[in-house]
Amino acid sequence: MRVLVDVNIILDVLCNRPPFVVDARALWTRVEAGKLRASLCATTIPTIYYLVRKQLGNPAARQAVADLLTTFEICPVDEAVLRAALVRAMPDYEDAVQDAAAEQAGIGVIVTRNPNDFASSTRRIVDAATLVQEVDALPTGTGPSLPNP
């Protein structure tokens, strides 16, 4: 099972945004350790680059992209995803694109700290702290086998 990580979780780590960075970093650490398969929407990468560059500069932004591409899988965004996002009952198109990309990739869980942004999603919406607790509660060697809704 894979989860899709919302852009805000990634920004919490890269921009060291307290108090959210603690749970976001714990999640990232589980992904790096192979305890959880996590994906990002393809549109998240240029968004991250743009925002990190504005806050921390071009070298930090390029390093952030390199780190993301090493650590996370990427859900593609094509015309079908963009069209599916248009008809979702979500006020934010970017969130709708993430939701549609997760659906196309067969991902049943979205990790975010803004669950209301995904209120109309059919995926399970969970915060980073909850997902970390669930991953840590799994028996050793079982891998990320959290149930999909």
TAJO-V381656 format. One record per residue. RES is the residue in three letters. PHI is phi in degrees with one decimal (NA if undefined). PSI is psi in degrees with one decimal (none if undefined). BURIAL is + if it has 9 or more other C-alpha atoms within 8 Angstrom, else -. Layout:
BEGIN
res=RES phi=PHI psi=PSI burial=BURIAL
res=RES phi=PHI psi=PSI burial=BURIAL
END
This chain:
BEGIN
res=MET phi=NA psi=142.1 burial=+
res=ARG phi=-118.1 psi=156.6 burial=+
res=VAL phi=-119.7 psi=153.3 burial=+
res=LEU phi=-103.2 psi=130.3 burial=+
res=VAL phi=-99.3 psi=124.9 burial=+
res=ASP phi=-67.4 psi=151.2 burial=+
res=VAL phi=-56.5 psi=-33.7 burial=+
res=ASN phi=-64.8 psi=-33.1 burial=-
res=ILE phi=-65.4 psi=-42.7 burial=+
res=ILE phi=-65.2 psi=-44.5 burial=+
res=LEU phi=-63.6 psi=-32.8 burial=+
res=ASP phi=-59.8 psi=-39.1 burial=+
res=VAL phi=-74.9 psi=-53.3 burial=+
res=LEU phi=-65.0 psi=-32.2 burial=-
res=CYS phi=-103.6 psi=7.1 burial=+
res=ASN phi=49.6 psi=56.8 burial=-
res=ARG phi=-92.2 psi=103.6 burial=+
res=PRO phi=-74.0 psi=151.8 burial=-
res=PRO phi=-87.8 psi=0.0 burial=-
res=PHE phi=-68.7 psi=-24.3 burial=+
res=VAL phi=-59.7 psi=-31.5 burial=+
res=VAL phi=-61.0 psi=-54.5 burial=-
res=ASP phi=-69.6 psi=-38.3 burial=+
res=ALA phi=-63.9 psi=-41.9 burial=+
res=ARG phi=-66.8 psi=-37.7 burial=+
res=ALA phi=-61.4 psi=-40.9 burial=+
res=LEU phi=-64.2 psi=-48.7 burial=+
res=TRP phi=-57.1 psi=-41.5 burial=-
res=THR phi=-61.2 psi=-40.3 burial=-
res=ARG phi=-65.6 psi=-36.2 burial=+
res=VAL phi=-66.5 psi=-47.3 burial=+
res=GLU phi=-60.2 psi=-33.8 burial=-
res=ALA phi=-80.5 psi=-3.0 burial=-
res=GLY phi=79.7 psi=13.6 burial=-
res=LYS phi=-83.5 psi=-11.3 burial=+
res=LEU phi=-152.1 psi=134.1 burial=+
res=ARG phi=-91.8 psi=119.3 burial=+
res=ALA phi=-127.1 psi=144.1 burial=+
res=SER phi=-123.2 psi=158.0 burial=+
res=LEU phi=-120.9 psi=150.1 burial=+
res=CYS phi=-71.1 psi=141.0 burial=+
res=ALA phi=-55.0 psi=-34.1 burial=+
res=THR phi=-70.6 psi=-16.1 burial=-
res=THR phi=-66.6 psi=-34.2 burial=+
res=ILE phi=-62.0 psi=-54.3 burial=+
res=PRO phi=-66.3 psi=-30.7 burial=-
res=THR phi=-62.8 psi=-45.7 burial=-
res=ILE phi=-61.9 psi=-46.7 burial=+
res=TYR phi=-56.0 psi=-49.5 burial=+
res=TYR phi=-59.7 psi=-48.3 burial=+
res=LEU phi=-71.2 psi=-40.2 burial=-
res=VAL phi=-68.9 psi=-38.7 burial=+
res=ARG phi=-60.6 psi=-42.2 burial=+
res=LYS phi=-63.4 psi=-37.4 burial=-
res=GLN phi=-89.4 psi=-38.9 burial=-
res=LEU phi=-121.0 psi=-6.9 burial=+
res=GLY phi=100.9 psi=165.7 burial=+
res=ASN phi=-63.2 psi=-46.5 burial=+
res=PRO phi=-59.3 psi=-41.1 burial=-
res=ALA phi=-65.8 psi=-38.2 burial=+
res=ALA phi=-66.5 psi=-42.6 burial=+
res=ARG phi=-65.0 psi=-39.4 burial=+
res=GLN phi=-65.4 psi=-38.8 burial=-
res=ALA phi=-60.8 psi=-44.8 burial=+
res=VAL phi=-62.9 psi=-44.0 burial=+
res=ALA phi=-59.6 psi=-43.1 burial=-
res=ASP phi=-64.1 psi=-41.8 burial=-
res=LEU phi=-62.9 psi=-43.7 burial=+
res=LEU phi=-69.0 psi=-22.6 burial=+
res=THR phi=-81.9 psi=-35.7 burial=-
res=THR phi=-93.2 psi=-35.9 burial=-
res=PHE phi=-114.3 psi=151.2 burial=+
res=GLU phi=-81.2 psi=159.8 burial=+
res=ILE phi=-119.0 psi=127.4 burial=+
res=CYS phi=-86.3 psi=125.5 burial=+
res=PRO phi=-69.0 psi=153.6 burial=-
res=VAL phi=-123.2 psi=118.1 burial=+
res=ASP phi=-126.2 psi=-173.4 burial=-
res=GLU phi=-59.5 psi=-39.1 burial=-
res=ALA phi=-62.2 psi=-40.8 burial=-
res=VAL phi=-65.4 psi=-45.1 burial=+
res=LEU phi=-63.6 psi=-38.0 burial=+
res=ARG phi=-70.6 psi=-41.0 burial=-
res=ALA phi=-62.0 psi=-36.9 burial=+
res=ALA phi=-65.9 psi=-33.4 burial=+
res=LEU phi=-61.9 psi=-31.3 burial=-
res=VAL phi=-97.2 psi=1.8 burial=-
res=ARG phi=-75.0 psi=146.0 burial=-
res=ALA phi=-83.8 psi=58.3 burial=-
res=MET phi=-124.7 psi=133.4 burial=+
res=PRO phi=-69.7 psi=-25.7 burial=-
res=ASP phi=-104.9 psi=116.2 burial=-
res=TYR phi=-61.2 psi=-38.1 burial=+
res=GLU phi=-59.4 psi=-43.5 burial=-
res=ASP phi=-64.6 psi=-39.5 burial=+
res=ALA phi=-63.4 psi=-37.6 burial=+
res=VAL phi=-65.2 psi=-43.8 burial=+
res=GLN phi=-59.8 psi=-44.0 burial=+
res=ASP phi=-62.9 psi=-44.9 burial=+
res=ALA phi=-66.4 psi=-38.8 burial=+
res=ALA phi=-64.7 psi=-40.9 burial=+
res=ALA phi=-62.4 psi=-43.9 burial=+
res=GLU phi=-60.7 psi=-47.9 burial=+
res=GLN phi=-60.5 psi=-33.4 burial=-
res=ALA phi=-85.3 psi=-1.1 burial=-
res=GLY phi=76.8 psi=25.3 burial=-
res=ILE phi=-93.9 psi=126.9 burial=+
res=GLY phi=-101.2 psi=-0.7 burial=+
res=VAL phi=-135.2 psi=133.6 burial=+
res=ILE phi=-117.1 psi=130.5 burial=+
res=VAL phi=-101.0 psi=123.4 burial=+
res=THR phi=-153.6 psi=161.9 burial=+
res=ARG phi=-104.2 psi=6.3 burial=+
res=ASN phi=-123.2 psi=72.1 burial=-
res=PRO phi=-61.3 psi=-28.9 burial=+
res=ASN phi=-63.4 psi=-25.7 burial=-
res=ASP phi=-65.1 psi=-22.7 burial=+
res=PHE phi=-117.2 psi=24.5 burial=+
res=ALA phi=-57.5 psi=-32.8 burial=-
res=SER phi=-92.3 psi=2.8 burial=-
res=SER phi=-69.7 psi=150.4 burial=-
res=THR phi=-92.7 psi=-2.7 burial=-
res=ARG phi=-82.8 psi=159.8 burial=+
res=ARG phi=-74.0 psi=131.4 burial=+
res=ILE phi=-110.4 psi=127.9 burial=+
res=VAL phi=-141.7 psi=150.7 burial=+
res=ASP phi=-88.6 psi=166.2 burial=+
res=ALA phi=-62.4 psi=-42.7 burial=+
res=ALA phi=-61.0 psi=-43.6 burial=+
res=THR phi=-64.0 psi=-44.8 burial=-
res=LEU phi=-64.7 psi=-40.4 burial=+
res=VAL phi=-60.1 psi=-44.2 burial=+
res=GLN phi=-60.7 psi=-42.6 burial=-
res=GLU phi=-66.0 psi=-42.4 burial=+
res=VAL phi=-64.4 psi=-43.6 burial=+
res=ASP phi=-66.5 psi=-23.9 burial=-
res=ALA phi=-82.3 psi=-12.1 burial=-
res=LEU phi=-67.9 psi=140.8 burial=+
res=PRO phi=-60.2 psi=144.9 burial=-
res=THR phi=-57.6 psi=134.5 burial=-
res=GLY phi=89.3 psi=-4.2 burial=-
res=THR phi=-87.1 psi=-16.9 burial=-
res=GLY phi=74.1 psi=-178.2 burial=-
res=PRO phi=-80.7 psi=82.7 burial=+
res=SER phi=-111.1 psi=42.9 burial=-
res=LEU phi=-66.9 psi=144.9 burial=-
res=PRO phi=-70.1 psi=142.7 burial=-
res=ASN phi=-89.7 psi=149.4 burial=-
res=PRO phi=-67.9 psi=none burial=-
END
